[in-house]
Amino acid sequence: MIKMSNYMTPKEKAVEIYERYYYSISDIPEYNLHERAIDCSLICVDMVKGLSNPCCQSDNLKYWGEVMEELNNLK
């Protein structure tokens, strides 16, 4: 397994993605920005999972699956 110096835990990555979506849509009049940002984040992570490199797919899928769990925990 490759160790990255900028490694983020699944929870840290979930919060980072959520915050990016939340603040990018915060100027749109929306009833529930929190849930909309989580939904957008989940779509993003689902797409990343689909693009995982086959040579390290199991590690990537596990990591991104954990990110999805953390996003769902934000609900």
N, C-alpha and C positions, 0 to 999 in steps of 0.2 A: 504494500500500500504506500502511495506517495504521501509524504507529509508536507503540508503547505505552511509557510510561516504566517500567512494571513488567514489561517483556518478559523472558521466561525462555527460555533455549536449550531445545531438545528434551530434552537430557540432564538439565538442571536440573528440568524439568517431570516427566520420568519418575521421577526420584528423589523429588520431592515427593509424587507420587501414590503411589508404592510405600511410602514411609514412613508416609503417612497410613493406608493399608490395613494395613501390618504392625503398627503400634502399636494400631490399633483392634481387631485380632483376636488380639493377643498374649496375652490372658488366656484364650483358648479352647484347651483341650488339643488340640494338633494336632501331628502328627509332623513336618511340614515347613512351618513358617510362611512361610519365604522363598518357596517356590514357590507357596503359596496366595496370598500377597500379590501376587506378580507376576501370577498368573492373574486375580485380582480387578481389578488395575490395567488389564490388557489389555481386560477386559470393559468397564470404565469408558471407556477411550479409544475403543473401538469404538463405544460408544453416542454419545459426543461427536461422532465423525466422522459419524454418521448424522444428527445435528442441525445440521450446519454450514449457515450461511446461504448460500443460492444465489448471492448477489451477490459473495461473496468465497470461494466454495467451493474453488477450486483452491489458494489459499494455505492455507486451513484444512486441507484434506485433506493437503497436503504436510507441513505442520507436525505434524499429529497422526500421520501415517504415520511421521515421523521419531521422534516420541515412542514409538510402538509398537516401532520398531527398537531404541531405547535400552532399553526395558523387556525386550525379548528378550535384549539383551546382558547384562542383569543375571543371567540364568539360569546 
